[in-house]
């Protein structure tokens, strides 16, 4: 039976139901905090605030979660994306980098193709679609598509690092559940390279079926729990650090997955965890070594009299792998949610975007990534033309017939009222080939009509809380500012109408700083008059 965690700890300043371990992982920076709780108890907001106080952490203004697949960042670019207008220069640069059209070392086939391209016998679309191997004496030469993928991976890393900077600026924590997505994968790379800095929190069941299949992963959890003590601010301060081995993430020592032995974290071929190629890979056994705070739930050993044992039943596992239902924690009770949508083959991606948009959660959509995020980026950018410097000219192609002749200097609201869902959908379909998407994931005219109706009712909320980030063309500072605005907007779906937790946290932080400076000024004035 699930009891109320708040009620059970109200009179317990030492958090009897919680245990705590401070630890490090060899090869990964920073001290980490593991908080253990029985899966029969729910962590309420008051208790989470107590945990933050004990850890010396300011409670987050918002929790940011990635929505995507586990497709490797170097494999995100698809054939449909390579045919998009935005990728044209990237593909041409990739062709140039392998000597395509350089006149050096070209095969007869390539030389003839280059000549025909120069004569415009092959148009740009055909040229960009080509994905062939360079055939010469150098075995290191790779395909144009692979080079473009690697270049895009670097650009994607820059875009994600700007999101991390905005999260740090707005006191937003990264939140991850039992399994990670490609957004968390790229963010982890940025943090490891020193390109981003954001607090990362994980909530997972320690005895999840996915983790318990590996003796190494199971041993790490057992070591952490064996070193735990009842949680309190005093125990957090005086805790001895538990040093965990990093062998699980070392391809030279971990031989449980063939692709990991060969490539480490630089490449994998699977797009989801149900693929057999994912078995034994570290991102399946312990996905978050870069995280800072771990909320680890556990199933207790049964006792003869039905009493609480507070000991882990290491023979028990969850009913399924990455079992979200086994985690008695709702992150929205702790802080509002924000979502980052990064393309892949994530099922129900369109549904999740629509739900987040309708509920007023801040959303960041990564443009020029596959499928639903690409379509949504085109759609949202089309609507955002009404706020451009020359709105009438920018939005002209999306307005109902004759609307552009009604006004000389229309307001954004007037342009929104004249938006044509069918024209926007024609633009989306023209700019991105959706043939590679399953039917249920494509943006439909009915979706467009519903979304535009919401934008018309809440134009300022849409302008502030919906952010489109383009890895190919985005500027770092501009992206940081735009994402910060989305995370700090008072138009989010927070409970209070006129403000948000973000604003309250910033105001409180400002007053704390004011109090600190005022006290220091008094102190220095006393010393100056002695």
BELDA-V845639 format. One record per helix or strand of 2 or more residues. SS is the DSSP state (alpha for helix, beta for strand). FROM is the first residue (numbers start at 1). TO is the last residue. If there is no record, write none. Layout:
BEGIN
SS_FROM_TO + SS_FROM_TO
END
This chain:
BEGIN
alpha_5_9 + beta_18_25 + beta_28_38 + alpha_45_55 + beta_62_67 + alpha_73_75 + alpha_79_82 + alpha_85_97 + alpha_108_118 + alpha_124_129 + alpha_144_169 + beta_172_176 + alpha_182_192 + beta_200_205 + alpha_209_212 + alpha_215_226 + beta_229_230 + alpha_233_238 + beta_242_244 + alpha_247_249 + alpha_258_263 + alpha_276_278 + alpha_282_285 + beta_293_298 + alpha_324_326 + alpha_331_333 + beta_336_341 + alpha_349_359 + beta_362_367 + alpha_372_387 + alpha_391_398 + alpha_403_405 + alpha_412_417 + alpha_421_431 + alpha_434_436 + alpha_439_441 + alpha_445_457 + alpha_459_465 + beta_466_470 + alpha_476_488 + alpha_501_528
END
